[in-house]
Amino acid sequence: MKRILKLFLTFVALTGFTITVYLFGWVFNYHLEEALTLEIRKLAKVTQETNMLYKSTFNCSFKKEEGIASWYGKPFHGRITSNGEVYDMHKISAAHKHLPHGTLVLVVNQANNKRILVRINDRGPFIEGRIIDLSYAAFQKIADPKKGLADVKIFTVIKKEKV
């Protein structure tokens, strides 16, 4: 009788765990935008590098890309970026091929789940297969700069048009 009870309880525990994992995954995917909105609101209240205040992101959606991120530093340090700012490798910024300057992007390292919010202020990367170039400071927050590259997901904050 003890053995049957033990098998029954094991079955219930495993079934409950499977259902919980399934439901958690469904709920997480269903609320991805809400979770990212909270994350971005937390990270983007004040960007001290540009002295700009990013107000709430209630009316926004997210565009997701996956690919390789790299960083750029010394050869470009002190030069003018494509939006006219002076590039500082020790401040948080990024370059993207086509996103508008000033766009906020949440970069998530897929290997360790570290994340950083960056603002696009330059053009690049110009090497095929890469989706974003991060400043040295930004890359250092999510990955080891000695490796040079990281597999990332990027979530672009897109303001919704008011209807």
C-alpha positions as CSV (number, residue, x, y, z in Angstrom):
1,M,0.0,0.0,0.0
2,K,2.9,2.4,0.8
3,R,4.5,1.7,-2.5
4,I,1.2,2.5,-4.4
5,L,0.7,5.7,-2.5
6,K,4.4,6.7,-3.1
7,L,3.9,6.0,-6.9
8,F,0.7,8.0,-6.9
9,L,2.2,11.0,-5.1
10,T,5.2,10.9,-7.5
11,F,2.9,10.9,-10.5
12,V,0.9,13.8,-9.1
13,A,4.0,15.7,-8.3
14,L,5.5,15.2,-11.8
15,T,2.2,16.0,-13.6
16,G,1.7,19.1,-11.5
17,F,5.3,20.2,-12.2
18,T,4.8,19.7,-16.0
19,I,1.5,21.6,-15.9
20,T,3.1,24.4,-13.9
21,V,6.0,24.7,-16.3
22,Y,3.6,24.7,-19.3
23,L,1.4,27.3,-17.7
24,F,4.3,29.5,-16.7
25,G,5.7,29.4,-20.2
26,W,2.3,30.3,-21.6
27,V,1.8,33.1,-19.1
28,F,5.4,34.4,-19.7
29,N,4.9,34.5,-23.5
30,Y,1.5,36.1,-23.1
31,H,2.8,38.8,-20.9
32,L,6.1,39.4,-22.7
33,E,5.3,42.9,-23.7
34,E,4.1,43.8,-20.2
35,A,7.3,42.3,-18.6
36,L,9.5,44.2,-21.1
37,T,7.6,47.4,-20.5
38,L,8.3,47.1,-16.8
39,E,12.0,46.2,-17.4
40,I,12.5,49.2,-19.7
41,R,10.7,51.6,-17.4
42,K,13.0,50.4,-14.6
43,L,16.1,50.8,-16.7
44,A,15.2,53.9,-18.7
45,K,14.0,56.4,-16.1
46,V,17.0,58.6,-16.6
47,T,19.9,58.2,-19.0
48,Q,22.6,60.2,-17.4
49,E,24.9,60.0,-20.5
50,T,22.7,62.3,-22.4
51,N,20.8,64.1,-19.5
52,M,17.5,63.0,-21.2
53,L,14.5,61.8,-19.3
54,Y,12.6,58.9,-20.9
55,K,9.1,59.1,-19.8
56,S,6.9,56.0,-19.3
57,T,6.6,53.5,-22.1
58,F,3.0,52.5,-21.6
59,N,2.1,53.1,-25.2
60,C,4.9,51.0,-26.8
61,S,5.4,47.7,-28.4
62,F,8.5,45.7,-29.1
63,K,10.3,44.4,-32.1
64,K,12.6,41.4,-31.5
65,E,15.8,40.5,-33.4
66,E,18.3,37.7,-32.7
67,G,21.9,37.7,-33.8
68,I,25.4,38.6,-32.9
69,A,26.5,41.7,-31.0
70,S,30.0,43.1,-31.1
71,W,31.7,46.1,-29.5
72,Y,33.7,49.0,-30.8
73,G,36.2,51.1,-28.9
74,K,39.6,52.8,-29.2
75,P,39.8,53.5,-33.0
76,F,36.5,55.3,-32.8
77,H,36.8,56.9,-29.3
78,G,36.5,60.7,-29.5
79,R,35.3,60.7,-33.1
80,I,31.9,62.0,-34.3
81,T,29.1,59.5,-34.6
82,S,26.6,59.6,-37.4
83,N,24.1,61.6,-35.3
84,G,26.7,64.2,-34.5
85,E,27.6,63.2,-30.9
86,V,31.2,62.5,-29.8
87,Y,31.7,58.8,-29.3
88,D,32.8,57.8,-25.8
89,M,33.6,54.1,-25.5
90,H,33.2,54.4,-21.7
91,K,29.5,55.5,-22.0
92,I,26.5,53.3,-22.9
93,S,25.5,53.6,-26.5
94,A,25.1,51.5,-29.6
95,A,25.2,51.4,-33.4
96,H,22.5,49.8,-35.6
97,K,22.2,49.6,-39.4
98,H,18.7,51.0,-39.8
99,L,17.0,51.9,-36.5
100,P,16.5,55.7,-36.0
101,H,18.9,57.6,-33.8
102,G,17.6,57.9,-30.3
103,T,15.8,54.5,-30.4
104,L,15.9,52.6,-27.1
105,V,17.0,48.9,-27.4
106,L,17.1,46.3,-24.7
107,V,20.0,43.9,-25.4
108,V,19.8,40.5,-23.7
109,N,22.8,38.2,-23.8
110,Q,21.4,34.7,-24.5
111,A,24.3,32.9,-22.8
112,N,23.9,34.5,-19.3
113,N,20.7,36.5,-19.5
114,K,22.4,39.8,-18.6
115,R,20.7,42.8,-20.1
116,I,21.3,46.4,-20.8
117,L,19.3,49.3,-22.3
118,V,21.1,51.3,-24.9
119,R,20.3,54.2,-27.1
120,I,21.2,54.1,-30.8
121,N,23.5,57.0,-31.8
122,D,25.5,55.6,-34.6
123,R,25.4,53.4,-37.7
124,G,26.9,49.9,-38.0
125,P,27.9,47.1,-37.6
126,F,29.3,46.8,-41.1
127,I,30.3,43.1,-40.8
128,E,27.8,40.6,-42.2
129,G,25.9,38.6,-39.6
130,R,26.1,41.1,-36.8
131,I,23.0,43.0,-35.7
132,I,24.3,45.6,-33.3
133,D,27.6,47.2,-32.2
134,L,27.7,48.2,-28.6
135,S,30.1,50.6,-27.0
136,Y,32.8,49.0,-24.9
137,A,31.0,50.0,-21.7
138,A,27.7,48.5,-22.8
139,F,29.3,45.3,-24.0
140,Q,31.2,44.9,-20.8
141,K,28.0,44.9,-18.8
142,I,26.6,41.8,-20.6
143,A,29.6,39.9,-21.9
144,D,33.4,39.6,-21.7
145,P,35.0,42.1,-24.1
146,K,37.9,39.8,-24.7
147,K,35.6,37.4,-26.5
148,G,34.4,40.3,-28.7
149,L,31.1,38.7,-29.7
150,A,27.9,37.6,-28.0
151,D,24.7,35.9,-29.1
152,V,22.0,38.4,-28.2
153,K,18.3,39.1,-28.5
154,I,17.4,42.8,-29.0
155,F,14.1,44.3,-28.2
156,T,13.4,47.6,-29.9
157,V,11.0,49.9,-28.1
158,I,8.5,51.2,-30.7
159,K,6.1,53.9,-29.7
160,K,2.5,53.1,-30.7
161,E,0.7,55.7,-32.7
162,K,-2.3,57.3,-31.0
163,V,-5.5,56.5,-32.8
